Amino acid sequence: MPMDELVDKILDDETKFAGIFDLRATPLLCSDIVIQYCAANACGKYNANWTCPPGVGDPEKCMAKVKSYGKVLIFRSEYKIGEWYEYELVEETIRKHQANVRRVRDMIPKDAGDHLVLSGGGCVYCKECAYVNKEKCRHPEIAIPPIEAYGVDIFGFTKKNKIKYGSPEGEMYYFGMILFD
């Protein structure tokens, strides 16, 4: 199954949008400014998670990796929540989204060639990441790096391509992407 066939296959109750974009025509913008937002630690994962900076690796190498691909499949997970301040519900939507990204990743054909899977937000699979104890990742086959850790300006890309970004009141939206050639 070619990657373009994934678009229809991944749409479900959680994934309401999916599309493939040619990055030669509409490149992803990568910037260390995005990674600097990570360093501000708004999400609490900076220097505390293997998938986030600095654990994920050299920012320049991460951005170069993104730029080495010719196409991207972008999809959006959508979840209903009560109020923004209900942190437990928001955290649960992040967990659901990352499970959804793993579901999509598992649909990628074995012969798909080199590809990179990224998810909105740092990995939340473990209650406490092994990174804080200077141990190796306990679940490297499950962990997926965040879009932001690779410097991708997902907001700019979605705006440029007229993809709905932002969450209306009572909903949470998260993006996932598969970069490939």
C-alpha positions in Angstrom: 0.0 0.0 0.0 1.5 3.3 -1.0 1.6 6.2 1.5 -1.1 8.1 -0.3 -3.6 5.3 0.4 -3.0 5.9 4.1 -4.9 9.2 3.9 -8.3 7.6 3.6 -7.4 4.7 5.9 -6.4 6.8 8.9 -9.6 9.0 8.9 -11.8 7.9 11.8 -13.6 9.3 14.9 -10.4 10.9 16.2 -8.7 11.8 12.9 -10.9 14.2 11.0 -8.2 15.6 8.6 -5.3 14.1 6.7 -3.5 15.2 3.6 -0.2 14.8 1.7 1.9 17.8 0.7 4.8 18.0 -1.7 7.5 19.7 0.3 9.3 20.9 -2.8 6.3 23.1 -3.6 5.3 24.0 0.0 8.3 23.4 2.3 8.1 23.0 6.0 9.7 25.8 7.8 12.1 24.8 10.5 13.5 27.2 13.0 15.5 27.1 16.2 12.9 29.7 17.4 10.4 26.8 17.7 13.0 24.9 19.7 13.5 27.9 21.9 9.8 27.7 22.7 10.6 24.2 23.9 13.5 25.6 26.1 10.9 27.9 27.7 9.5 24.7 29.1 5.8 25.6 28.9 4.9 21.9 28.7 7.4 20.7 31.4 9.2 18.2 29.1 12.3 20.2 28.3 15.4 18.5 29.7 13.0 15.9 31.2 12.1 13.6 28.2 14.0 11.6 25.6 11.8 12.9 22.8 12.3 16.6 23.7 15.2 18.9 23.6 18.0 18.4 24.5 17.4 14.6 24.8 16.1 14.2 21.2 19.5 15.4 19.8 21.2 18.2 18.1 18.6 20.8 16.8 20.5 21.4 13.6 20.6 17.7 12.8 16.9 17.4 13.6 16.0 20.2 11.3 18.2 18.9 8.6 16.5 15.5 8.8 13.1 17.1 8.3 14.4 19.1 5.3 15.7 15.9 3.7 12.2 14.6 2.9 10.2 15.4 -0.2 6.6 14.8 1.1 4.7 14.9 4.3 1.4 13.3 5.4 -0.2 15.6 8.0 -3.1 14.6 10.1 -5.1 16.1 13.0 -6.6 14.4 16.0 -9.6 16.1 17.5 -11.0 15.6 21.0 -13.8 17.1 23.1 -12.9 18.4 26.5 -14.8 20.4 29.1 -12.7 23.4 30.1 -9.1 24.3 29.3 -8.2 24.4 33.0 -9.2 20.7 33.5 -5.6 19.6 33.2 -6.3 15.9 33.6 -8.6 16.0 30.6 -6.1 17.9 28.5 -3.4 15.4 29.5 -5.7 12.5 28.6 -6.2 14.0 25.1 -2.4 14.2 24.6 -2.2 10.5 25.5 -5.0 9.6 23.1 -3.4 11.6 20.3 -0.1 9.9 20.8 -1.8 6.5 20.7 -3.5 7.7 17.5 -0.1 8.6 16.0 1.3 5.2 16.9 -1.8 3.6 15.3 -1.1 5.5 12.1 2.6 4.7 12.3 1.8 1.0 12.5 -0.2 1.3 9.2 2.9 2.4 7.3 3.8 -0.3 4.8 7.0 -2.2 5.8 8.4 -1.4 2.3 7.7 2.3 2.6 11.4 3.2 2.8 12.9 5.9 5.0 10.4 8.0 6.9 10.1 10.1 10.0 7.0 10.1 12.3 6.5 13.1 14.5 3.7 14.0 17.0 2.3 17.1 18.6 3.8 17.3 22.1 6.4 15.4 24.0 6.0 11.7 24.7 3.7 11.0 27.7 3.8 7.2 27.6 5.6 6.8 30.9 4.5 8.7 34.0 8.1 9.8 34.5 10.5 9.6 31.6 13.7 7.6 32.2 15.6 10.7 31.0 15.3 12.4 34.4 17.2 9.5 36.0 19.8 9.4 33.2 18.5 6.0 32.1 17.8 4.8 28.5 14.3 5.1 27.2 12.2 2.2 28.5 10.0 2.1 25.3 11.9 3.3 22.3 9.6 1.4 20.0 6.7 3.4 21.4 8.2 6.9 21.9 7.6 9.4 19.0 9.4 12.7 19.0 7.4 15.9 18.9 7.0 18.1 15.8 8.3 21.0 17.9 11.5 19.3 18.9 12.5 19.1 15.2 12.0 22.8 14.9 8.9 22.5 12.6 6.7 25.6 12.5 3.4 23.6 12.3 1.4 26.8 12.8 2.9 28.5 9.8 2.6 25.4 7.6 -1.1 24.9 8.5 -1.9 28.5 8.0 -0.1 28.6 4.6 -2.0 25.5 3.5 -5.4 26.6 4.9 -5.5 23.7 7.4 -7.6 24.4 10.4 -5.3 25.1 13.4 -6.2 26.0 16.9 -8.9 24.5 19.1 -12.4 25.9 19.4 -13.8 26.1 22.9 -14.4 22.7 24.3 -12.1 20.9 21.9 -8.4 20.0 21.6 -6.6 19.6 18.2 -3.2 17.9 17.8 -1.1 17.2 14.7 0.9 14.2 13.6 3.1 13.9 10.6 4.9 11.3 8.5 7.8 12.7 6.4 8.8 10.5 3.5 10.0 10.6 -0.2 
